[in-house]
Amino acid sequence: ARWCKPGRTIFNSYGPTEATVVATASVVEPDKPVTIGGPIPNYTAYVCDDALNLLERGIEGELLIGGPGVAKGYLKRDELTAEKFVANPFGLGHADPILYRSGDAVVMDETGNINFRGRIDDQVKIRGFRVELGEIEAKLTDLAGVSQAAVVLRAVDGIDELVAFLTSDKGIELDAKTMRGELRANLPAYMVPGRYEILETLPKLPSGKVNRNLLKKAELKAAAPVEEQEEPRTETEATLLDAAKRTLPPQAVPFDADFFTDLGGHSLLAARFVSAVRETPRLASITLQDVYNLRNLRAIAGHLDGKADAAGPARDLSFEPPPFLRRFLCGLAQAIALPFILGLMTAQWLGVFVSYMLLTDPDASLLSEIVALLGVYLCINLATILISIAGKWLLLGRTRPGRYPLWGTYYFRWWLAQHLIALCHVKWFQASPIMRLYLSAMGAKIGEDAIISEVDAGAIDLVSIGAGASLGTKLKLANVRVVGNEMIVGRIDIGADAYVGTSCVIEDGCVIGAGAELKDLTSVPAGTEIGAHEIWDGSPARKVGEVDESELPAQATASPGRRTLHTFVYTLLLLVIPPLGLLPIFPAFWVFDRMDSWLDIVDRTYYLAAIPLFAWPTSFALVILTVGFIALVRWAVLPRVKEGVYSIHSWFYVRKWAVALTTEVTLETLSSLFATIYMRTWYRLMGAGIGKDSEISTNLSGRYDIVDIGDKCFIADEVVLGDEDIRRGWMTLASVKTGSRVFIGNDGVVPPGANIPTGALIGIKSKPPANELMSEGDTWFGSPPIKLPVRQKFDGGGANWTYEPPWWKKAMRAIFEAVHISLPTMLYITFGTWAVQWFGQTILDRHYGAFVFYFIASSVIISVAMTAVVIGIKWATMGRYQPQVQPMWSFWAMRTEAVAVMYWGLAGRVFLDHLRGTPFLPWTLRLFGAKFGKGVYMDMTDITEFDCVTVGDYCALNSLCALQTHLYEDRVMKVGNVNLGKGVTVGAGSTVLYDTQVGDFAQL
């Protein structure tokens, strides 16, 4: 005030050197807060969060500056330039294309003036909270005897921890226990440093500021307790205390302290704590749910003591390994059968190449050729269905419940029958009367009006499904499973009008009563009996209520004539749609046939060598044609999907089913499109609401109009998003919406009508709670869902690498993914053309015996060669995987996604899936870098970062389980090891997450 005089105006200006000194200014007035004002003319200023979202007034964020004075970057410091000078995300064609991230924390007040709060560099995130280090330092310097204080965030034994560095007043001895106690009275628990280092002086920069970088590297003294430790009352409390001491930051651990809010735990530390406790066999039953629900060591100890008393002594789960000779003889028999299986599989696409040679005339039109080849493909599909049915009955007859030796004779017969069944596209029949007919032909007992979606069964003829029952998608009927050295086979009975939700697992010996209900993501263990009209939920399943029959609608009905007509229509659609899925491919046949004639004068060796060069642009064109074909069918057959309740006997239901089938069929040839930058564009073309820069990698099956995904979301692989709910013959469709920056993990299930708020995270194989229970930024995990109070978060190196990549990174990814999307189709065309050139003459000469031999040999060679290509790509692009953290927009993440897509969509489809249940699958995966012991049984292929997987001797990995070595929260890829000990059994549908160690002979 003393400087303000009449006629004198005082300005307070602000601006970093990177913006040419001055960027904002304000007029300083007496008795008013001093601010840095607003941007000067021709400049702009934005207040944003970490991911460059604009913040409302009153919320602290980072100041971004635009204007003519903003520099181009730092000389010879490209990485820092990319981090600090970012593309303007607030509109195209803006006058300020580049913004400078100042690193200054500011708040814009209600008048539009900007208040300076300090450096963001002085802010850190710990336990999910943003912490201002200066605030902690101020509280420390207020303590008696403290002269100077500096606080840094350091990783101590792999755990983020606040460390306070202090100097004392002369003659004063500082006591860590006293300081900690006083700080806890004035600061939240997560802001109280865990360690206190007393120094003579604090290191300084030439500017006089504390040199925090030196403090982050300074050697720490041996940790000493800063508080007296309460003594445990029981042996269990002592064990839990030891696990907590090994897991949490150094501190006294009160037994009634909250694991998360008081002790500094988060999701990763909770998992480590549980693992440490499980090292004590008596307490191996502890779960993450126990930690999240009970929250303190005393309550957890009491709960575990109760469970241990009820469970009795631990069972001995060890077993004698199967004899080597038995495994050798089974493998020998499988090796003899595999060429025929591969031949039947390859015939489904290579047979079309062969038929083109036999049935087309050089002068025939493209249309006539298409008609002929559609008929051939139809016959191939019908033959495959008949082979799967006949093969099952000839090889196995009716499956007998019991326990059989692994690798024994009965196991081999079951294995061969299952692999013949797998050749049939059973998924195409889902939720139609044809599914009932097919499963009945396989020996299952199916009641009238039962709706059966996608189902995977170990022994379908031991399954009974009552009339009016409704089985949701991704159902695993695990009534054949391998445990240790045995194959266990049993029955499953599902009563009339029962309802089974999405992604459930039901093991052998289970009975689901009439009218009972299983919620989504429910796992029913072997031998469970669920009473009539009971509701069960969770993994493992527990009874949670009773079905209120008064609220159920009457069963949807239809006349016999309508049922017959619908069955005829479904049959016709199944005959017509799968061949139509090949339409985009037929032009390639025609082009290559004409090219063969035109280049007849060229040496055949040069011609055959050049085929990949011609096939690659052709395959890219086929991808575009296929996507366009699906969109055309969608808008022609089902122009609008609305929320509502529809009878399964309605024509709307039939039309929606037809669109879903078309998508399913055609995407089988386009699986490489998933998880790419092009997926969101295609879904927008199909009518779905996909926000800016959202990532999606799942099939919406005709529900496009009722899906609305916010900006910058991440929907991972195999998520079920708003799947239709079918009960008592009525299909309910309800919209699914998400806010921005929502993450839904692999195999998550989001029910129809769900509204996921901004910033929420739904974990892997998890489902959200009711809408009213969710808030912005929540984290929910498991089934039933548990709210995680704190989870570990990663920033991935800044928004440029996660949520706000510059344009050149998007362009680079688009080009890179265009190449690997088209690679599988190119290989099919190339190998198909080479194969026909090899054995084509035997067809023309009518040497059918030689043709069959060459065809089967070609099938084996093609399958092995395509897998070898993927193995080569893995080693050439990724080398050896190691645990690490990589942001989504790094080239490393792009490369590994390409390898994963080709592994599943190419190597898995043509070869690895057919090796399931044989000794040869672990051998092959060793070539990818995975480490397998001897005698491993594998009925799964879901492995990605191969080198991070170690599987011990004689493990059993059952159907549809997964060894998940990475997760993608916060758009940051975290990769870790999975280690299974000797004799471990992983049950059907189970997922083992990264950084997991499973002990010998454990059963999951």
URKA-V748637 format. One line per field, one symbol per residue. ss: DSSP state (H for helix, E for strand, - for the rest). phi: phi as a letter, one per 40 degrees, with the letter a starting at -180 (. if undefined). psi: psi as a letter, one per 30 degrees, with the letter a starting at -180 (. if undefined). Layout:
ss = ???
phi = ???
psi = ???
This chain:
ss = ----------EEEE--HHH----EEEE---------EEE---EEEEEE-----E------EEEEEEE----------HHHHHHHEEE----------EEEEEEEEEEE-----EEEEEEHHHEEEE--EEEEHHHHHHHHH----EEEEEEEEEEE--EEEEEEEEEE-------HHHHHHHHHHH--HHH---EEEE-----E-----E-HHHHHH-----------------HHHHHHHHHHHHH-------------------HHHHHHHHHHH---HHH----HHHHHHH--HHHHHHHHHHHHHHH------------HHHHHHHHHHHHHHHHHHHHHHHHHHHHHHHHHHHH------HHHHHHHHHHHHHHHHHHHHHHHHHHHHHHH-----EEEE---HHHHHHHHHHHHHH---HHHH---HHHHHHHHH---EE----EE--EEE--HHHEEE----EE---EEEE-EEEE--EEEE--EEE----EE----EEE--EEE----EE----EE----EE---EEEE----EEEEE--HHH--------HHHHHHHHHHHHHHHHHHHHH--HHHHHHHHHHHHHHHH-----HHHHHHHHHHHHHHHHHHHHHHHHHHHHHHHHHH------EEEE---HHHHHHHHHHHHHHHHH---HHH-----HHHHHHH---EE----EE-------HHHEEE----EE----EE---EEE--EEEE--EEE----EE----EE----EE----EE----E---HHH-----EEE----EE-----------HHH-----HHHHHHHHHHHHHHHHHHHHHHHHHHHHHHHHHHHHHH---HHHHHHHHHHHHHHHHHHHHHHHHHHHHHH------EEEE---HHHHHHHHHHHHHHHHHHHH-HHHH----HHHHHHHHH--EE----EE---EE--HHHEEE----EE----EEE-EE-HHHEEEE--EEE----EE----EEE--EEE----E-
phi = .cccbdgbbbbbbaicdcbggbbbaaccbdgbdcbcgbccdgbbabbbcdcgccbccgbcaccbbbicccccibcfbcccccccbbcccbhcgccbcbbcccgccbbccccgcbccbhccdcbbbafgbcbcccccccccccccgccbaabbcbcbfgbcacbcbbbbcdgbbcbccccccccccbbcdcccdcbbbcbcaccbcdcgccccccccbccccdcbcbaccccccbccccccccccccbcddacbccbccdccbcgcadcccccccccccccdcbcccbcddccccgbcccccccccccccccgccccccaccdcccccccccccccccddcccccccdcbcdcdccdccbbbdcccccccccccccccdcccccccccccccccccbgccbcibbccgcccdcccdcccccccccccdccdfbcccccccccchcbbccgcbbccbbbcaccbbbbccgcbbccfcbcccbabbgbbbbbacbbbccgcbbccfcbbccgcbbcdgcbbcdfbbbcdgcbbcdgcbbahbccbcbibccccccccdcbacdcccccccccdcccccccdccccdccddcdcccccccccccccdcccccccddccccccccccdccccccccccdcccbcabbcibbcccccccccccccccdcccccccbccccgbcccccccccchccbcdgcbaaaccfgcccbbbbccfcbbccgccbgcdbbafgbcbbacbbbccfcbbcdgcbbcdgcbccdgcbbccfbbccddcccbdgcbbagaccbcccabcbbcgghccbbbbcccccccccccccccccccdcccdccccccccccbdcccccgcccccccccccccccccccccccccccdcccbgbcbdabbcccccdcccccccccccccbccccaccccdgbcccdcccccchcbbccgccbbabcbbcdccbbbccfcbbcdgcabccabbcffbcbbacbbbccgcbbcdgcbbccgbbbcdgcbb
psi = effjlkfkkkkjlkklefghdkelllkkkkgkkklgblklkgllkkjlaeghkkllkfkkakkkkllffklfakkgieeeeeefjlkjghklglfifkkkjfgkklkkafffkkkkfakffgklkkgfkkkjeeeeeeeeffkkfkelkkklkljjhgkkkkkkklkllkgkjkjeeeeeeeeffflleffkkfljkklelkkllffflkjeeeeffkkklkkkkflkkkklfleeeeeeeeeeefellklkjkfgkkeefefglaeeeeeeeeeeeffjefgffkleeeeeeefleeeeeeeeeeeeeefalkkjgllkkkkeeeeeeeeeeeeefeeeeeeeeeffeffeeeeeeeflkfglleeeeeeeeeeeeeeeeeeeeeeeeeeeeeefbkkkkakkkkgaeeeeeeeeeefeeffkiffffkhlfeeeeeeefffljklkgkjjakkjkejffgkkklkgljkllhkjjhgklkjcglkkkllkkklkglkkakhlkkllgkkjlkglkklkhkjjlkgkkklkgkkklljlkkkfakkjfffkllkkllleeeeeeeeeeeeeefeeeeefffeffefeeeeeeeeeeegffkkeeeeeffeeeeeeeeeeeeeeeeeeeeeeeefeeifkklkakkkfglfeeeeeeeeeeeeeeefffhfffkglffeeeeeeefgljjlkgkkkhlkfhghefgkjkakhljjakgkjjhkkjkkhgkkkkklkklalhkkjlkgljjlkfkjklkglkjlkhlllakeffklkglkkkajlkkkjeklklkfgglfffdfiklefeeeeeeeefeefefeeeeeeeeeeeeeeeegeefeeghieeeeeeeeeeeeeeeeeeeeeeeeeeeeeefbkklklkkleglfeeeeeeeeeeeeefdeeefeefffkglffeeeefefffljkalgkkjhlgikdiefgkkklkgljjlkglkjjgllglghkjkkllkjkakgkkjlkglkjllhkjklkglk.
